[in-house]
């Protein structure tokens, strides 16, 4: 089973590389504003997870420099479990201006959030 997962993961990554979506074009001022807002977001993910790829592709399409954290690494896994409550990816960590943190799971919910906030 591990071999099949590994092979499928590599196929997903290859297809993602070959068929990379085009990014939205914005003015420098608009993009700077977006970049500042995105700095408060972190995506906990696995590289070959199809749902994580889906979220990363959507962020690329919206031209969002979304910081990713590999949840297989101990420090990020621990942060995800302690903050979000479970080891499930993709998970978007959203830090508000007043310091409160929201953890959003489910790829479709994350994509809807990104669309509402940045599209």
N, C-alpha and C positions, 0 to 999 in steps of 0.2 A: 504494500500500500504506500509506503514512503517513497518508493521509486516512482510510482505512478504520479503521486503528488508533485514530486520534484520535476518530472518531465512536463507535466501540465503547467506547472509554475513557470518553467523556462519558456514554454510555448506562449503563455500569456504575456510574459515580458517581451519576447521577440515581437509579437503582434503589436503590442503597445508601442514599441520603438519604431516599427515600420509604418504604422498608421497613426502617428502623433497628430493630434488635432491642432488646427491653427488658432492662435490666440487673438483675442479682441485687441484692436488698436485704440489707444487713448492718447490724449495730449500728455505732455510731461507733468503738468500740474495735477491732472486727474490721476495719473498713475502714481505719483508721489503720495497723494492723499490715500489711495487704495493701499499702497505699500505700508503706510503708517498704521492703517486700520488692521491689516493682515498680520502685522507684527504681534498682535495680541492672540493669535490663533496658532494652535499646534495640532497636527494630525498624527495620532498614534496609529501605526499601521505595520503590516508585513509587506515586504516587497512584492511577493508573488500572489498575494490574496486578490482574487478577482474583484471583490467589493472595494478594496482599497485602491486598486487600479482605476476603477470606475470613478471614485472620488478625485483621485489625482488627475485624471484626464479632464474632468469637469473644471477643476481648479486651473489647469493649463488653458483650457478653452476660454475661461474668464480672465486669463492673464493675472492670476493671483500667485504671488511667490509664497506659497503655503509651506511653512516649516514642517518637516516630517520627522517623526521619532520612531525608530524601529523597536516595537514592543517585544522583540525577542531579546533585546539587550537588558540585562538585569536592572539597571538604574531606571530605564523608561518603563519596564514592566512593573516595577515596584511603584513608581509614581502613578501609573495608570490604575493599578489595583487599589492603592491607598486613596487616590483622588476620585476616580470614577466608580469604584466599588466592584469592578469585575475586569477580568482579562479578556476583553472582546474588542476586536477591531473590525472596521475602522471606528475610531473615536476622535471627535474633535473637542479639544479643550479650548473654551472661549473665556477669556479673561476680560471682565467688564472694566470700565473706567474707574469705578469705585473700588476695584480690587476683588469683587466676588467672582467666583469661577463656576462655570457650567460645563458639564461633560455631556456631549451629545453622541449617542451611538446610532447605528443604522445608516447605511450609505444614502438612502433616499432622503432621510431627514437632513443629513448634512448637506446634500446637494440643494435641497429646497432652501435651507438657511443661507447658503452661499448665493443662490439666485436672488433671494429677497434682499439681501444686504449689499450685493456687489454688481448685479446684472443691470 
